[in-house]
Amino acid sequence: MNALLRTSSIAVLALVAAGCTPVPIVLKDNDIPSGFVGPVTPGAQVWPSTDWWKGFNSDEMNGLIASAQTNNLDLAAAAARVLEADAQTDIAGSALFPSIDLGGNAQRTGKKTGPGHTTFGASLNASYQLDLWGLAQSNLRAANETLKASHFAQQIVALTVTANTANTYFDVLALRERVSISKANIAAAERVLAITEAKVTNGVSSRLDLAQQQALLSGQKAQIPALEQQEREARYALALLLARLPEGFDVNAQNLDGIAAPVVAPGIPSELLRRRPDVAQAEADLAAAHANVDAARAAFFPIINLTTSGGVTSAALSTLFKSSSFGYTLGASLLQTIFDGGRLIGESRQARARQEELIANYRKAVLNAFSDVEIALGQVSSLAEQDRLTTEQVNAAAEAFRISEIQYREGVADLLTVLQSQQTLFTAQDRLVQIKLARIQAIVGLHNALGGGWSENPDDATQKIPQSAATTTAPTSAVPAPTPSPVAPVPATPGPEQTPPENQKPQH
């Protein structure tokens, strides 16, 4: 009796030692900031909605994103990876059930000189490996966590595809607007060239002025092919995101006019970690690695197999299933590794090292999440201010060019003044479009950095997220949502009403 108790105690201790252990909690209180410090637009919506792209007020883009979410090939591949992971959970879970095989045979024996002898048989075999130490359960937990990670990875791809579709669409529109600005400036340069040609013909100006204006005009025309090629490449990239052939693919919008700039703001920093699928994926990967550590620990314990088989054998099919033909066996086996050259120890060390690697990856994903939001907040604020100031520059440059063109026509200003003012206007207009594009894409980046409206199911979480010190968002600075002033177009050819009276110097 004492021997039995001692044996039972050892078995219980082994079970306790082999049981699954909780996933280590990685984050500490000081790993979560008390609040975001990036400038936040007053009145901004906290956290993006699940259809955040509709805030840009573009029905065409909404349709393109819907098409990308249905047809994109990266999303199709991500969905297939989820199915692969799901199948792996079935494979891992099968170890918790017995294996049953059904077999049948027929055999004939005999000699040359005598009649043959035929026997028939049927058998049913079952085997089951006891999961006393939790090896199969740990493998199943690892497979389930890997399945969760694949779901989160699919969400990452979905957010990336949506953001890339929006950004590429904006690229196309911005490039078209830059082409349009270039053509308008070419038209303005041709007007000045016509004035210069007339002055050279009348002997008022030298051919040097004519050559300078022709050089400027040719330089502006040379920029058009490069911009048009960039527009084609952006359009083809957009077609690829929609899994469509580039041939014949086009969009209707011609510029960024009408594109709204929706404002969004973060909430509590600790909540961000439940809204980022990349953080959730790193969390699930860590949980899977920890389950593998438990499985590697359980592999040190004995393997216990239960087997049973039963069957019938008879010389005639008609009597095959009679009770007299039936036989069975029951058995149990135990296998304990004594020496494996360090394989089990190596696998255990490998699993632990993998867990340490994924702890570092999880912490890095958390830090990246906070960094992404802070960078995006700063970019949105900075580019909004650049947009406002560059709009003022464009308006002033357009007025300066208008005045210089009038003065040059009347002989008050020289060609150099016109060339300088025209180049300033063209550069400012082109830069303004690029800033508008960067600002809109920074807003897309902010929505993406805030998780794009996604949130983790609480039941999927394995990490405890410390609460930040602040209970509400407390940004250190805020910026008003800028309303850009109307941008002055390239001045048209001055009419009679724009020409100053004779002997009167135009006013700047």
Secondary structure as the mmCIF struct_conf table of DSSP 4:
data_model
#
loop_
_struct_conf.conf_type_id
_struct_conf.id
_struct_conf.beg_label_comp_id
_struct_conf.beg_label_asym_id
_struct_conf.beg_label_seq_id
_struct_conf.end_label_comp_id
_struct_conf.end_label_asym_id
_struct_conf.end_label_seq_id
HELX_RH_AL_P HELX_RH_AL_P1 ASN A 2 ALA A 18
BEND BEND1 GLY A 19 GLY A 19
HELX_LH_PP_P HELX_LH_PP_P1 PRO A 22 ILE A 25
HELX_RH_3T_P HELX_RH_3T_P1 ASP A 29 ASP A 31
BEND BEND2 ILE A 32 ILE A 32
BEND BEND3 SER A 34 GLY A 35
BEND BEND4 GLY A 38 GLY A 38
STRN STRN1 VAL A 40 VAL A 40
TURN_TY1_P TURN_TY1_P1 PRO A 42 GLY A 43
HELX_LH_PP_P HELX_LH_PP_P2 ALA A 44 ALA A 44
STRN STRN2 GLN A 45 VAL A 46
BEND BEND5 TRP A 47 TRP A 47
TURN_TY1_P TURN_TY1_P2 THR A 50 ASP A 51
HELX_RH_3T_P HELX_RH_3T_P2 TRP A 52 PHE A 56
HELX_RH_AL_P HELX_RH_AL_P2 ASP A 59 ASN A 71
HELX_RH_AL_P HELX_RH_AL_P3 LEU A 73 GLY A 93
HELX_RH_3T_P HELX_RH_3T_P3 SER A 94 LEU A 96
BEND BEND6 PHE A 97 PHE A 97
STRN STRN3 SER A 99 THR A 109
TURN_TY1_P TURN_TY1_P3 LYS A 112 THR A 113
BEND BEND7 GLY A 114 GLY A 114
STRN STRN4 HIS A 117 GLN A 129
TURN_TY1_P TURN_TY1_P4 LEU A 132 TRP A 133
BEND BEND8 GLY A 134 GLY A 134
HELX_RH_AL_P HELX_RH_AL_P4 LEU A 135 THR A 201
TURN_TY1_P TURN_TY1_P5 ASN A 202 GLY A 203
BEND BEND9 VAL A 204 SER A 205
HELX_RH_AL_P HELX_RH_AL_P5 ARG A 207 LEU A 241
TURN_TY1_P TURN_TY1_P6 LEU A 242 ALA A 243
BEND BEND10 PRO A 246 PRO A 246
TURN_TY1_P TURN_TY1_P7 GLU A 247 GLY A 248
BEND BEND11 ASN A 252 ASN A 252
BEND BEND12 ASN A 255 LEU A 256
TURN_TY1_P TURN_TY1_P8 ASP A 257 GLY A 258
STRN STRN5 VAL A 264 ALA A 265
HELX_RH_AL_P HELX_RH_AL_P6 PRO A 269 LEU A 272
TURN_TY1_P TURN_TY1_P9 LEU A 273 ARG A 274
BEND BEND13 ARG A 275 ARG A 275
HELX_RH_AL_P HELX_RH_AL_P7 PRO A 277 ALA A 298
TURN_TY1_P TURN_TY1_P10 ALA A 299 PHE A 300
BEND BEND14 PHE A 301 PHE A 301
HELX_LH_PP_P HELX_LH_PP_P3 PRO A 302 PRO A 302
STRN STRN6 ILE A 303 SER A 314
BEND BEND15 ALA A 315 ALA A 316
HELX_RH_3T_P HELX_RH_3T_P4 LEU A 317 THR A 319
TURN_TY1_P TURN_TY1_P11 LEU A 320 PHE A 321
BEND BEND16 LYS A 322 LYS A 322
HELX_RH_3T_P HELX_RH_3T_P5 SER A 323 SER A 325
STRN STRN7 PHE A 326 LEU A 335
BEND BEND17 ILE A 338 ILE A 338
TURN_TY1_P TURN_TY1_P12 GLY A 341 GLY A 342
HELX_RH_AL_P HELX_RH_AL_P8 ARG A 343 ARG A 409
TURN_TY1_P TURN_TY1_P13 GLU A 410 GLY A 411
BEND BEND18 VAL A 412 ALA A 413
HELX_RH_AL_P HELX_RH_AL_P9 LEU A 415 ALA A 449
TURN_TY1_P TURN_TY1_P14 LEU A 450 GLY A 453
HELX_RH_3T_P HELX_RH_3T_P6 PRO A 458 ASP A 460
BEND BEND19 GLN A 463 GLN A 463
HELX_LH_PP_P HELX_LH_PP_P4 LYS A 464 SER A 468
BEND BEND20 ALA A 469 ALA A 469
BEND BEND21 THR A 471 THR A 472
BEND BEND22 THR A 476 THR A 476
STRN STRN8 ALA A 478 ALA A 478
HELX_LH_PP_P HELX_LH_PP_P5 PRO A 480 PRO A 482
HELX_LH_PP_P HELX_LH_PP_P6 PRO A 484 PRO A 491
HELX_RH_3T_P HELX_RH_3T_P7 PRO A 496 GLN A 498
BEND BEND23 THR A 499 THR A 499
HELX_LH_PP_P HELX_LH_PP_P7 PRO A 500 PRO A 501
TURN_TY1_P TURN_TY1_P15 GLU A 502 ASN A 503
HELX_LH_PP_P HELX_LH_PP_P8 LYS A 505 GLN A 507
#
